[in-house]
Amino acid sequence: MTDRAADCVPATSAPAPTSVDFHFDVLCPYAYQTSKWIRTVRDQVGIDVNWRFFSLEEINRVAGKKHPWEREWSYGWSIMRIGALLRRRSNDDLDRWYERTGRALHEDGHRPHDPEVARHLLDELGLDPGLVDTALADASTHDEVRADHDRVVASGGYGVPTLFFDDPVFGERCLFGPVLINPPTGDAAVRLWRAVTAWCEFPDVFELQQPKTSADEVRIVETFRPYLEARDWVSINRGTVIGLTEDGFTAERNADGSPRTVD
């Protein structure tokens, strides 16, 4: 009997990437969930994860408003400048800091975007709390965050998580996602990694999306509850302020405050 499943396996396939540049914004709950998954993949497969930045504050900025770097303290941009300073020391320090800072916001419901909380979290990690002030006093930390952010924008990106792979066949590839909650672990995490990296083989496939049902939205809101209670900002999705309620998502208004109209 012929094994038809075996017949479907390609004779050759491109080698799987061994490293990934992972762009994140500490404030993004989806990026945090995906970062938990990519760490599981790293531990099981042995890939290198290079942490990079992206600013939701900047990409969602309303025309006429200040850029985040023009403010004395900007929630996401300023704490990422702390991350940029840590990255100079080691990618491991940045990794530990993002994990703890993300967990503080998205699981513990704390406010790492508050300078005092940011100092406390550094101290908890055995790092110098004074790095908060050092990072803000060093203009080059802004330049590093800006360079990472601009890289995503130049590639057509608009959010996080955004992943960059150096594909041996097609060159650098940029993928948005995976966007998920309840990140898979164990073998399931590796299977998702293989599914994501397989996308690099198909440069003309641009989008595959699973619509969110009302029940999905309720589960997402429940997962994000610590973040929702700790945030000091509104959530914006491609120019629309999104309200997150017990019943799911509601599009409330445009980011500039004007009424939302539906064609």
C-alpha positions in Angstrom: 0.0 0.0 0.0 1.3 3.4 -0.9 1.7 5.9 1.9 -0.2 8.9 0.4 0.8 11.1 3.3 4.5 10.5 2.6 3.9 11.3 -1.1 2.7 14.8 0.0 6.0 15.7 1.8 8.2 17.9 -0.4 11.5 16.3 -1.4 13.4 19.4 -0.3 12.5 22.3 2.0 14.3 25.4 3.0 16.1 25.2 6.4 14.2 26.6 9.3 15.5 30.0 10.6 17.8 29.8 13.6 17.2 33.3 14.8 14.5 35.9 14.8 14.3 39.7 15.5 11.2 40.2 17.7 9.9 43.7 17.7 7.7 44.6 20.7 6.1 47.4 22.6 6.1 46.7 26.4 2.5 48.2 26.5 1.1 45.7 23.9 -0.7 42.8 25.5 -0.7 40.8 22.3 3.1 41.2 21.9 3.5 40.1 25.5 1.5 36.9 24.9 3.6 36.1 21.8 6.8 36.8 23.7 5.9 34.0 26.1 5.5 31.7 23.2 8.8 32.7 21.5 10.7 32.0 24.7 9.2 28.5 24.9 10.3 28.0 21.3 13.8 29.3 22.1 14.1 26.9 25.0 13.0 23.9 23.0 14.5 24.6 19.6 17.6 26.6 20.5 16.9 29.7 18.3 18.3 33.1 19.0 15.7 35.8 19.9 16.9 39.3 19.3 14.6 41.8 21.0 13.8 45.0 19.1 11.4 47.9 19.7 8.3 49.4 18.2 6.1 52.3 19.4 2.3 52.0 19.3 2.2 55.6 20.7 4.0 56.8 17.6 2.2 54.7 15.0 -1.2 55.6 16.4 -0.3 59.3 17.0 -3.0 61.8 15.9 -1.8 64.5 13.5 -0.9 67.6 15.4 -0.1 65.8 18.7 3.4 65.6 20.1 5.6 62.7 19.1 6.3 60.5 22.2 9.9 61.6 22.2 8.9 65.2 22.5 7.3 64.6 25.9 9.2 64.7 29.2 7.9 61.2 30.0 6.1 59.0 27.5 4.6 55.7 28.7 5.9 53.3 26.1 8.7 55.3 24.5 10.5 56.2 27.7 10.5 52.7 29.2 11.8 51.3 25.9 14.7 53.7 26.2 15.5 51.9 29.4 15.4 48.7 27.4 17.8 50.1 24.8 20.3 50.9 27.5 20.0 47.4 28.9 20.5 45.9 25.4 23.9 47.5 25.2 24.9 45.5 28.2 23.5 42.2 27.0 20.5 40.8 25.1 19.9 38.7 28.2 19.4 41.7 30.4 16.9 43.1 28.0 15.2 39.7 27.8 14.8 39.5 31.6 13.7 43.1 31.9 11.0 42.7 29.2 9.7 39.5 30.7 9.5 41.1 34.2 8.1 44.5 33.0 5.6 42.8 30.7 4.5 40.4 33.4 4.1 43.3 35.9 1.7 45.1 33.5 -0.1 42.2 31.7 -0.4 39.7 34.6 0.1 41.6 37.8 -1.8 44.7 36.9 1.1 47.0 38.0 2.2 50.2 36.2 5.7 49.8 34.9 5.2 53.0 32.8 5.3 54.9 36.1 9.0 55.9 36.7 9.0 54.7 40.3 7.6 51.3 39.4 10.2 51.1 36.6 12.9 51.7 39.2 11.5 49.1 41.5 11.4 46.5 38.8 15.1 47.1 37.9 16.0 46.8 41.5 14.0 43.5 41.7 16.1 42.2 38.8 19.4 43.1 40.5 19.9 46.0 38.2 20.6 49.6 39.0 17.4 51.6 39.4 19.3 54.7 38.3 19.3 53.3 34.8 15.9 55.0 34.4 17.4 58.4 34.7 20.6 57.4 32.8 18.6 56.2 29.8 16.6 59.4 29.6 19.7 61.5 29.9 21.3 59.7 27.0 19.9 60.9 23.7 21.3 57.9 21.9 18.8 55.6 23.6 16.1 57.5 21.7 18.0 57.0 18.5 18.1 53.2 19.0 14.3 53.0 19.7 13.6 55.2 16.8 15.8 53.1 14.4 14.0 49.9 15.5 10.6 51.5 15.1 11.4 52.9 11.7 12.7 49.5 10.5 9.2 48.1 11.0 7.5 51.0 9.3 9.8 50.9 6.3 8.8 47.3 5.9 5.1 48.2 5.8 4.5 47.1 9.4 2.0 48.8 11.7 2.0 46.9 15.0 3.5 44.2 17.2 4.5 41.5 17.4 6.5 41.9 14.2 9.1 39.3 13.4 12.1 39.5 11.0 13.8 36.5 9.6 16.9 36.3 7.5 15.7 33.7 5.1 18.5 31.9 3.2 16.4 31.7 0.0 14.3 35.0 -0.1 16.4 37.2 2.1 15.0 39.2 5.0 11.3 38.5 5.6 9.0 40.5 7.8 5.9 38.9 9.3 3.2 40.5 11.6 2.1 38.1 14.4 1.3 35.5 15.4 -1.4 37.4 17.4 -2.6 35.1 20.1 -3.7 34.6 23.7 -3.0 31.6 25.9 0.3 30.9 24.1 1.0 27.2 23.3 3.6 25.3 25.2 5.6 22.1 24.6 5.3 20.4 21.3 2.4 22.7 20.3 4.7 25.8 20.6 7.2 24.2 18.2 4.4 23.2 15.8 3.3 26.9 15.7 6.9 28.0 15.1 7.2 25.6 12.2 3.9 27.0 10.8 5.1 30.6 11.1 8.5 30.0 9.6 7.0 28.0 6.8 5.4 31.3 5.6 8.8 32.5 4.6 8.7 30.0 1.7 5.8 31.8 0.1 6.7 35.5 -0.4 3.5 36.2 -2.3 1.1 35.1 0.5 0.3 38.3 2.3 -2.5 37.6 4.8 -4.2 34.8 6.6 -6.6 35.8 9.3 -9.0 34.0 11.7 -11.9 36.4 12.5 -12.7 37.0 16.2 -16.1 35.9 17.3 -18.0 37.6 20.2 -17.0 34.7 22.4 -13.3 35.1 21.4 -13.5 38.8 22.3 -14.9 38.0 25.7 -11.9 35.6 26.3 -9.5 38.2 25.1 -10.9 40.8 27.5 -10.7 38.4 30.4 -7.0 37.6 29.5 -6.2 41.3 29.3 -8.0 42.3 32.4 -4.8 43.1 34.5 -3.6 45.3 31.6 -6.9 47.0 31.2 -7.1 47.9 34.8 -3.5 49.2 34.9 -3.3 51.2 31.6 -3.5 55.0 31.7 -4.3 55.3 28.0 -7.0 54.3 25.5 -6.5 51.4 23.1 -6.3 52.3 19.4 -6.6 49.9 16.5 -5.7 51.4 13.1 -7.0 54.9 13.9 -10.1 53.8 15.9 -10.4 54.0 19.7 -11.5 50.5 20.9 -13.5 50.1 24.0 -13.1 46.7 25.7 -16.0 45.7 27.9 -17.4 42.6 29.5 -19.2 41.9 26.2 -16.1 42.2 24.0 -14.9 45.1 21.7 -16.7 48.2 20.7 -15.4 50.8 18.2 -16.1 54.0 20.0 -14.6 56.9 18.0 -11.7 57.8 15.8 -8.4 58.5 17.4 -8.7 62.2 16.8 -11.9 62.3 18.8 -14.3 62.6 15.8 -17.3 60.4 15.6 -16.8 57.0 13.9 -18.8 56.6 10.8 -19.6 53.3 9.1 -20.1 53.2 5.3 
